[in-house]
Each structure stands twice: as structure tokens, then as C-alpha cells.
Amino acid sequence: MKNSDEEHALAISVWESEGGAPNRSMRLYQYGRRVECDRSYTIYHVFTGVPAKIGSWTMTGLSQKNAARALRTLNTP
């Protein structure tokens, strides 16, 4: 059985392989990373504060490594 970090890494990898966010060249979304009280990370949209989503996966409860990778992916034009 995979732990949540492995599941998150796999989800990001699959998402990147499928082309990432739709309409990335037309929309200039910007995302940030915050540390939660439980020391997990959340990736959020900087204008709305809403946690980002990759498909049906909400970007909350991430490890530092997975949050950094997801943030880099989401903010890359």
C-alpha cells in the first residue's frame, strides 16, 4: 500500500504527463504555498486563496517536496 506522499507524487506525475493545467498559455494563474498548523503544505491560488486542484485532487496535506514540485509545475508558463 502506498503512503500519501507516494500517491501525491504519482498524481502530480500523471497530471504533468497529461499536459498539466488546461489553457495554460491563455491564463496566467499564479499559485502560492503555505504551511498549515499540522506542518503539511497547501498550494493555493494567490488571488482567491482557494486550494488549487489537479483533476479531482485538492492540493492540501502535501509534504514539502511534493508541494515544491506542484508549485513549480503550476507556475511554469
C-alpha positions as CSV (number, residue, x, y, z in Angstrom):
1,M,0.0,0.0,0.0
2,K,1.3,3.4,-0.9
3,N,1.6,6.2,1.6
4,S,0.0,9.6,0.9
5,D,3.3,11.2,-0.3
6,E,3.8,8.5,-2.9
7,E,0.1,8.9,-4.0
8,H,0.6,12.7,-4.3
9,A,3.9,12.3,-6.3
10,L,2.2,9.8,-8.6
11,A,-0.8,12.1,-9.2
12,I,1.5,15.1,-10.0
13,S,3.5,12.9,-12.4
14,V,0.4,11.7,-14.2
15,W,-1.0,15.2,-14.4
16,E,2.3,16.5,-15.8
17,S,2.3,13.7,-18.4
18,E,-1.2,14.6,-19.5
19,G,-0.1,18.2,-20.2
20,G,-0.8,19.9,-16.9
21,A,-3.3,22.7,-16.5
22,P,-5.7,23.4,-19.4
23,N,-5.3,26.6,-21.3
24,R,-2.0,27.4,-19.6
25,S,-0.8,29.7,-22.4
26,M,-4.0,31.8,-22.2
27,R,-4.4,32.1,-18.4
28,L,-1.8,33.5,-16.1
29,Y,-2.8,31.8,-12.8
30,Q,-0.3,32.2,-10.0
31,Y,-0.1,29.9,-7.1
32,G,1.5,30.1,-3.7
33,R,2.4,27.6,-1.0
34,R,1.6,27.9,2.7
35,V,2.4,25.8,5.8
36,E,-0.6,24.6,7.7
37,C,-0.8,24.0,11.5
38,D,-0.1,20.3,11.1
39,R,3.1,21.2,9.2
40,S,1.7,20.0,5.9
41,Y,1.6,22.3,2.8
42,T,-1.2,23.7,0.7
43,I,-0.9,25.1,-2.8
44,Y,-3.4,27.9,-3.3
45,H,-4.5,30.4,-5.9
46,V,-2.9,33.7,-4.7
47,F,-5.9,35.9,-5.9
48,T,-8.7,33.8,-4.3
49,G,-6.9,31.9,-1.5
50,V,-8.7,28.7,-2.7
51,P,-6.6,25.5,-2.6
52,A,-5.5,24.5,-6.1
53,K,-6.7,21.3,-7.8
54,I,-5.1,18.9,-10.2
55,G,-8.1,17.0,-11.6
56,S,-10.1,15.9,-8.6
57,W,-7.1,16.1,-6.2
58,T,-7.1,19.2,-3.9
59,M,-3.6,20.3,-3.2
60,T,-3.7,20.1,0.6
61,G,-1.9,17.9,3.1
62,L,1.3,17.9,0.9
63,S,4.9,17.1,2.0
64,Q,7.4,19.9,1.5
65,K,8.9,18.1,-1.5
66,N,5.5,17.5,-3.3
67,A,4.4,21.0,-2.6
68,A,7.5,22.4,-4.1
69,R,7.1,20.2,-7.2
70,A,3.4,21.1,-7.6
71,L,4.1,24.8,-7.1
72,R,6.8,24.8,-9.7
73,T,4.6,22.9,-12.2
74,L,1.6,25.2,-11.7
75,N,3.6,28.4,-12.0
76,T,5.5,27.3,-15.1
77,P,4.1,29.0,-18.2
